[in-house]
Amino acid sequence: MKGVRAGSRSPIFCGARRMEQSNRFWRTVLLAAPVAVFTVFVIWPLLSSFHYSFTNWNGFNREFDYVGFSNYAKIVTDKLFLNAAINTVIWMVAAILLPTLLGLGLALLIDSRVPGGTMFKSIFYLPICLSAVVVGQIWVWIYQPDWGLLNTVIGLVSGEEFRYPWLAKPDTALGSVIIAWAWQQTGLSMVIYLAGLTSIPEDLIEVCEIEGATAWQRIRMLIIPLLTPATVVVIALSVINSLKGFDILYIMTGGGPFHSSDTLAMHMYNESFKKYLMGYGSAISVVLFLIALTIIRIYFRQLRRVDEIYG
Amino acid sequence: MVDAAAIDRPLRDFNPWPAVIVVCLVCLAVLFLAPTLGVLLSSVKTTRDIAFGELWTIPDTLFLGNFGEVIANPAVHRYILNTILVTVPATAASIALGVFAGYVFSKLPFRGSDVLFLILVSGMFFPPQVILIPLFRLFNTMGLIDTLWPIIIVHTALGIPICTLLMRNFFATVPNALREAAILEGANEWQVLMRVALPLSLPAIAVLATLQFTWIWNDFLWPLIFTNSDEKRTIMIGIVNLKGQYSVAWGVQGALSLIASIPTLIVFLFFQRYFIKGMTMGAVKG
């Protein structure tokens, strides 16, 4: 190394200062495009939403007036908003429970080293690669009153003709869409749980077996607690995805019948792009943003706690 | 009881559980496959058969007329072409930007880079409806509504969080010594990124390519908002539009859905490993 020093031009000799200069240059060059694109097309629109929520912009005219908090006042009295908020909560609770429990069950079954595990994994995961449009289409046919799979099966079991229009009745529309949604999301929870299961040491499970724990005890008292980090991820993903849930509702019910399957995302779309109340739509999107922000903050706090416990 | 079980160890060889589990899994697999199978079946049946309740049975003969009708429809060609024109550039651009940002965050960190990284990544969590209206107005003033540009741009921007996150995590596994050695050899940062770090990161790029391709191809919301003429629609909007045209032509709808899903199905079948890795990596680290 001493020999290098004699050659005064070597990069080492040029010192940390030039190195730091070069680093700063490349940082700027490399970050410029991503930061610029993200700022202009994500952060700026996000802040603008707050701005437009205080206006009465109609989507066509260049001009608009400032209307103060009246859009927010409207939210408080809007029965359809309340209805959409309640549906969003129902949607979220179901979107957490169904894919999480099903995904956990499937992961435990597949992880028990049965033959064909990889094939089963692929089958349960397949719906993830289908688009909401295609999934919606498939499930519309399952619920189809005249020849849909569900009514056909019920008809076969009960022995008499069954023609219930699942998606056209306010009582069952939302639930029917939730099932379709859960069908698609379960695979995602399953793979996350499978990834979590591989991190549980085999000998821990073997010790339990030797100590005489039954399979159920093993799952309940060892595996599920050890899967807590995976569960946190699965639940957070379910919540985030369910807040975004729009496409499949748009395809299957369009929020109907009689707004019985409206969610906040759907309501926001209808008010902005059907009724052209862009100001009011912006106010709804601000509320949606605040809800997402709250949930994400809770999630990160929980994540840190999990990290502390499980390292 | 416990003692008896311990003595009777050999009995464990007759463990019935694997068989029970396989039976359970097979039943669930059939339940899970049934919806997808429905689309497959509908595409090879005449609409008349479907209307008579024949959708859910295995057909004796394959009816290929639905595919013929879809393939002969010029609107479908345009939808597919538009989708390719959106998906390919947006996938490439979002990955490129993610590579640049991820490289800086992992190899050239600076004061405040953690905060900037968090801000970029947090974009992953928010419902897209939050930025819908301002983007609509922005592209409207730019005169870009009803072109493919807004869709490409927005997908690129919204891809930055996941691409940056995965690339940063992957670059972190590339040893710093490699970069230092290359710089001592006289390479500049760009050369290190392109010739050292990037060739090592092909698995991460494959993960991102499969994820982004699938999401953008399948997207429905952005083309719905930013385009309105039939000329500029993508395939997912096309399926919904053609529903009106073929109002009760279920067989044709099935064939169309299948054709629209083929690219993502191919990606899924061949790159499933990457796809699952991306979902879990992005999720677990998120």
Interface residues (C-beta under 8 A of the other chain):
Chain A: P11 I12 S22 N23 R24 W26 R27 V29 L30 L31 A33 P34 V35 V37 F38 V40 F41 V42 I43 W44 P45 L46 S48 S49 H51 Y52 W57 G59 R62 L106 L109 I110 S112 V114 P115 G116 F120 S122 I123 F124 Y125 L126 P127 I128 C129 L130 S131 A132 V133 V134 V135 Q137 I138 W139 W141 I142 D146 W147 L149 T152 W183 T186 L188 V191 I192 A195 G212 A215 P229 A230 V233 A236 L237 I240 L243 K244 F246 D247 Y250 I251 A265 M268 Y269 S272 F273 M278 G281 S282 S285 V286 L288 F289 A292 I296
Chain B: V2 A5 A6 W17 P18 I21 V22 C24 L25 L28 A29 F32 L33 A34 P35 T36 G38 V39 S42 I50 A51 F52 G53 E54 L55 W56 L97 G98 F100 A101 Y103 V104 L108 F110 L116 I119 L120 S122 G123 F125 F126 P127 P128 Q129 V130 I131 L132 I133 P134 L135 F136 R137 L138 T141 I153 V154 T156 A157 L158 I160 T164 I183 L184 G186 N188 E189 W190 L193 T214 W217 N218 D219 F220 L221 L224 I225 M236 I239 V240 W250 Q253 S257 A260 S261 T264 L265 V267 F268 Q272 F275 I276 M279 T280 A283 V284 G286
